[in-house]
Amino acid sequence: YLIYHATNGIKSWIESSNKTVKPD
């Protein structure tokens, strides 16, 4: 559960980062 939760959190963090900063 902890691993799944951590992976989910990282995934959301990456998604939000990509939306905020778009490296072209």
C-alpha distance matrix in Angstrom:
0.0 3.8 5.4 5.1 6.0 8.5 9.8 10.4 12.1 14.1 15.1 16.4 18.1 19.8 20.9 22.4 24.0 25.6 26.9 28.4 29.7 31.0 32.2 34.9
3.8 0.0 3.8 5.5 5.0 6.0 8.5 9.7 10.4 12.1 14.0 15.3 16.2 18.2 19.8 21.0 22.2 24.1 25.7 26.7 27.9 29.4 30.5 33.4
5.4 3.8 0.0 3.8 5.4 5.1 6.1 8.5 9.8 10.5 12.1 14.2 15.2 16.3 18.2 19.9 20.8 22.3 24.3 25.5 26.3 27.5 28.2 31.0
5.1 5.5 3.8 0.0 3.8 5.5 5.1 6.0 8.5 9.9 10.4 12.2 14.1 15.3 16.4 18.3 19.7 20.9 22.5 24.2 25.3 26.3 27.4 30.0
6.0 5.0 5.4 3.8 0.0 3.8 5.5 5.1 6.1 8.6 9.8 10.6 12.2 14.2 15.3 16.5 18.2 19.9 21.1 22.4 23.9 25.3 26.8 29.7
8.5 6.0 5.1 5.5 3.8 0.0 3.8 5.4 5.1 6.2 8.5 9.9 10.4 12.2 14.2 15.3 16.2 18.2 19.9 20.9 21.9 23.4 24.5 27.5
9.8 8.5 6.1 5.1 5.5 3.8 0.0 3.8 5.4 5.1 6.0 8.6 9.7 10.5 12.2 14.2 15.1 16.3 18.3 19.8 20.6 21.5 22.5 25.2
10.4 9.7 8.5 6.0 5.1 5.4 3.8 0.0 3.8 5.5 5.1 6.2 8.6 9.9 10.5 12.3 14.1 15.3 16.6 18.3 19.7 20.8 22.3 25.0
12.1 10.4 9.8 8.5 6.1 5.1 5.4 3.8 0.0 3.8 5.4 5.2 6.1 8.6 9.9 10.6 12.1 14.2 15.4 16.4 17.9 19.6 21.2 24.3
14.1 12.1 10.5 9.9 8.6 6.2 5.1 5.5 3.8 0.0 3.8 5.4 4.9 6.1 8.5 9.8 10.3 12.1 14.1 15.1 15.9 17.3 18.4 21.5
15.1 14.0 12.1 10.4 9.8 8.5 6.0 5.1 5.4 3.8 0.0 3.8 5.4 5.2 6.2 8.7 9.8 10.5 12.4 14.2 15.1 15.9 17.3 20.0
16.4 15.3 14.2 12.2 10.6 9.9 8.6 6.2 5.2 5.4 3.8 0.0 3.8 5.5 5.0 6.1 8.5 9.8 10.6 12.2 14.0 15.3 17.4 20.3
18.1 16.2 15.2 14.1 12.2 10.4 9.7 8.6 6.1 4.9 5.4 3.8 0.0 3.8 5.4 5.2 6.0 8.6 9.9 10.5 11.8 13.8 15.6 18.8
19.8 18.2 16.3 15.3 14.2 12.2 10.5 9.9 8.6 6.1 5.2 5.5 3.8 0.0 3.8 5.5 5.0 6.1 8.6 9.8 10.1 11.2 12.6 15.7
20.9 19.8 18.2 16.4 15.3 14.2 12.2 10.5 9.9 8.5 6.2 5.0 5.4 3.8 0.0 3.8 5.4 5.1 6.2 8.6 9.9 10.5 12.8 15.4
22.4 21.0 19.9 18.3 16.5 15.3 14.2 12.3 10.6 9.8 8.7 6.1 5.2 5.5 3.8 0.0 3.8 5.4 5.1 6.1 8.4 10.3 13.1 16.1
24.0 22.2 20.8 19.7 18.2 16.2 15.1 14.1 12.1 10.3 9.8 8.5 6.0 5.0 5.4 3.8 0.0 3.8 5.4 5.1 5.8 8.1 10.2 13.6
25.6 24.1 22.3 20.9 19.9 18.2 16.3 15.3 14.2 12.1 10.5 9.8 8.6 6.1 5.1 5.4 3.8 0.0 3.8 5.5 5.2 5.5 7.9 10.7
26.9 25.7 24.3 22.5 21.1 19.9 18.3 16.6 15.4 14.1 12.4 10.6 9.9 8.6 6.2 5.1 5.4 3.8 0.0 3.8 5.7 6.4 10.0 12.3
28.4 26.7 25.5 24.2 22.4 20.9 19.8 18.3 16.4 15.1 14.2 12.2 10.5 9.8 8.6 6.1 5.1 5.5 3.8 0.0 3.8 6.6 9.8 12.7
29.7 27.9 26.3 25.3 23.9 21.9 20.6 19.7 17.9 15.9 15.1 14.0 11.8 10.1 9.9 8.4 5.8 5.2 5.7 3.8 0.0 3.8 6.3 9.5
31.0 29.4 27.5 26.3 25.3 23.4 21.5 20.8 19.6 17.3 15.9 15.3 13.8 11.2 10.5 10.3 8.1 5.5 6.4 6.6 3.8 0.0 3.8 6.2
32.2 30.5 28.2 27.4 26.8 24.5 22.5 22.3 21.2 18.4 17.3 17.4 15.6 12.6 12.8 13.1 10.2 7.9 10.0 9.8 6.3 3.8 0.0 3.8
34.9 33.4 31.0 30.0 29.7 27.5 25.2 25.0 24.3 21.5 20.0 20.3 18.8 15.7 15.4 16.1 13.6 10.7 12.3 12.7 9.5 6.2 3.8 0.0
